[in-house]
Amino acid sequence: MKKITLLLAILAITFVSCKEDASAKIKKANLEKATTRDVANKVDAPVMEFDKTVHDWGVIKEGDIVETKFKFKNTGKSELLITRIKGSCGCTVPSDWPRQPIMPGETGEFTVKFNSKGKPNGQQKTVTITCNTNKGRETVKIKAQVTPDPAQEKVRAENAAKRKAAAEERAKMQAAAAKPAVTK
């Protein structure tokens, strides 16, 4: 009974509180002022201009940890604020980015490390910079062709064979379970 009463009270509050149209409360002058401000902010926004947007390490060995720096310049008209930089996976780790505002005309940089352990063959990762540019996010990429470690290749092949054998065994068991029992 208490649950029904509580549910009815929540429904009553919901219907009573939603009668007014929120858009009717907006003053036209404030809306025009905000629109003008937003247009000005877009024109005066900071701009991140990178010296490179892709770094290619070429051929590296599996297990190598490599790093590079991405340099940028604020070519916009207001200060650039970086709130976060994140790699697309745990093997790609950005660090050392400026935590203070970068004024127009100033430069900055950040480091990206890539750990190729367990990442054979062609690799391409993205680093996303969350900042106050017009887009709100900027991206750079790293690439490498990772030569597989022979010992790791052997382990991967053995694991693949085990998974295949286990899958075949499961399939046999399911097929056996699906057959109707024959009675005499």
C-alpha positions as CSV (number, residue, x, y, z in Angstrom):
1,M,0.0,0.0,0.0
2,K,2.9,2.4,0.8
3,K,4.4,1.8,-2.6
4,I,1.2,2.6,-4.4
5,T,0.8,5.8,-2.3
6,L,4.4,6.8,-3.0
7,L,3.9,6.2,-6.8
8,L,0.7,8.2,-6.8
9,A,2.4,11.1,-5.0
10,I,5.3,11.1,-7.5
11,L,2.9,11.1,-10.5
12,A,0.9,13.9,-8.9
13,I,4.0,16.0,-8.4
14,T,5.1,15.3,-12.0
15,F,1.8,16.4,-13.6
16,V,1.5,19.5,-11.4
17,S,5.1,20.7,-11.9
18,C,5.1,20.4,-15.7
19,K,2.2,22.8,-16.5
20,E,4.2,25.9,-17.5
21,D,6.0,26.2,-20.8
22,A,9.7,26.9,-19.9
23,S,10.3,28.7,-23.3
24,A,7.7,31.3,-22.4
25,K,9.9,32.5,-19.5
26,I,12.8,33.4,-21.8
27,K,13.2,37.1,-22.4
28,K,13.7,38.0,-26.1
29,A,16.4,40.5,-25.2
30,N,18.4,37.9,-23.3
31,L,18.1,35.5,-26.1
32,E,19.4,38.0,-28.6
33,K,22.3,38.9,-26.3
34,A,23.2,35.3,-25.8
35,T,23.2,34.7,-29.6
36,T,25.4,37.7,-30.2
37,R,27.8,36.5,-27.5
38,D,27.9,33.0,-28.9
39,V,28.7,34.3,-32.4
40,A,31.5,36.5,-31.0
41,N,32.9,33.6,-29.0
42,K,33.0,31.4,-32.1
43,V,34.9,34.0,-34.1
44,D,37.3,34.7,-31.2
45,A,37.8,31.1,-30.1
46,P,41.2,29.6,-29.7
47,V,42.6,27.5,-32.5
48,M,45.1,24.6,-32.1
49,E,47.5,24.4,-35.0
50,F,49.7,21.4,-34.8
51,D,53.2,20.9,-36.3
52,K,52.0,17.4,-37.3
53,T,48.7,15.6,-36.8
54,V,50.1,12.1,-37.5
55,H,53.3,10.5,-36.2
56,D,54.5,7.3,-37.9
57,W,57.2,5.4,-36.1
58,G,57.6,3.1,-39.1
59,V,58.7,-0.5,-38.2
60,I,59.2,-1.3,-34.5
61,K,59.6,-4.5,-32.6
62,E,56.7,-5.9,-30.5
63,G,57.4,-4.9,-26.9
64,D,59.1,-1.6,-27.8
65,I,57.9,1.5,-25.9
66,V,58.2,4.5,-28.1
67,E,57.3,8.2,-27.6
68,T,56.9,11.4,-29.5
69,K,55.9,15.0,-28.8
70,F,53.1,16.8,-30.5
71,K,53.7,20.6,-30.6
72,F,51.0,23.1,-31.2
73,K,50.3,26.8,-31.4
74,N,47.3,28.8,-30.4
75,T,46.5,30.8,-33.5
76,G,43.1,31.9,-32.3
77,K,42.1,35.2,-30.6
78,S,41.5,33.9,-27.0
79,E,43.3,31.7,-24.5
80,L,43.4,28.0,-25.1
81,L,42.4,25.7,-22.2
82,I,43.1,22.0,-22.4
83,T,41.1,20.0,-19.9
84,R,42.0,16.4,-20.9
85,I,44.0,14.4,-23.3
86,K,43.2,10.7,-23.7
87,G,44.5,7.8,-25.9
88,S,42.1,5.5,-27.7
89,C,43.4,2.5,-25.7
90,G,45.6,1.7,-22.7
91,C,48.7,1.2,-24.9
92,T,48.6,4.9,-25.9
93,V,49.4,7.2,-23.0
94,P,49.5,11.0,-23.4
95,S,51.2,13.1,-20.7
96,D,52.9,16.4,-19.9
97,W,50.3,18.7,-21.5
98,P,50.1,22.3,-20.3
99,R,47.6,22.8,-17.5
100,Q,47.7,26.6,-17.6
101,P,46.0,28.7,-20.4
102,I,48.0,29.1,-23.6
103,M,47.6,32.6,-24.8
104,P,47.1,33.6,-28.5
105,G,50.4,33.2,-30.3
106,E,51.9,30.9,-27.6
107,T,53.0,27.3,-28.1
108,G,52.7,24.1,-26.1
109,E,53.4,20.5,-26.4
110,F,52.5,17.1,-25.0
111,T,54.1,13.6,-25.1
112,V,52.5,10.4,-26.3
113,K,53.9,7.0,-25.4
114,F,53.0,3.8,-27.2
115,N,53.6,0.4,-25.7
116,S,53.6,-2.2,-28.5
117,K,53.5,-5.2,-26.2
118,G,50.8,-7.6,-27.5
119,K,50.1,-5.3,-30.5
120,P,51.6,-7.0,-33.6
121,N,51.2,-5.8,-37.2
122,G,49.8,-2.5,-38.3
123,Q,48.7,-0.2,-35.5
124,Q,46.9,3.2,-35.6
125,K,45.8,5.0,-32.5
126,T,44.0,8.3,-31.9
127,V,44.7,10.8,-29.2
128,T,41.8,13.1,-28.3
129,I,42.4,16.6,-26.8
130,T,39.4,18.0,-25.0
131,C,39.7,21.8,-25.1
132,N,37.8,25.1,-25.7
133,T,38.2,25.3,-29.5
134,N,35.1,25.6,-31.6
135,K,35.0,21.9,-32.1
136,G,35.6,21.2,-28.4
137,R,37.9,18.3,-29.3
138,E,41.0,18.0,-31.5
139,T,42.7,14.7,-32.5
140,V,46.1,13.5,-33.5
141,K,47.2,10.0,-34.6
142,I,50.1,7.7,-34.1
143,K,51.0,4.8,-36.4
144,A,53.5,1.9,-36.4
145,Q,54.1,-1.4,-38.1
146,V,54.9,-3.7,-35.2
147,T,57.1,-6.7,-36.1
148,P,55.7,-9.7,-34.1
149,D,57.9,-11.2,-31.4
150,P,58.5,-14.9,-32.4
151,A,58.0,-16.1,-28.8
152,Q,54.7,-14.2,-28.5
153,E,53.6,-15.4,-31.9
154,K,54.1,-19.0,-30.7
155,V,52.1,-18.3,-27.5
156,R,49.3,-16.7,-29.6
157,A,49.2,-19.7,-32.0
158,E,49.0,-22.2,-29.1
159,N,46.2,-20.2,-27.4
160,A,44.3,-20.0,-30.7
161,A,44.7,-23.8,-31.1
162,K,43.4,-24.3,-27.6
163,R,40.4,-22.0,-28.2
164,K,39.6,-23.9,-31.5
165,A,39.8,-27.3,-29.8
166,A,37.5,-26.0,-27.0
167,A,35.0,-24.6,-29.5
168,E,35.0,-27.9,-31.4
169,E,34.4,-29.9,-28.2
170,R,31.5,-27.6,-27.2
171,A,30.0,-28.0,-30.6
172,K,30.2,-31.8,-30.3
173,M,28.6,-31.7,-26.8
174,Q,25.8,-29.4,-28.1
175,A,25.2,-31.7,-31.1
176,A,25.1,-34.7,-28.8
177,A,22.7,-33.0,-26.4
178,A,20.4,-31.9,-29.3
179,K,20.0,-35.5,-30.6
180,P,16.7,-37.0,-29.4
181,A,17.1,-40.0,-27.1
182,V,16.3,-43.3,-28.8
183,T,14.1,-45.6,-26.7
184,K,13.6,-49.3,-27.3
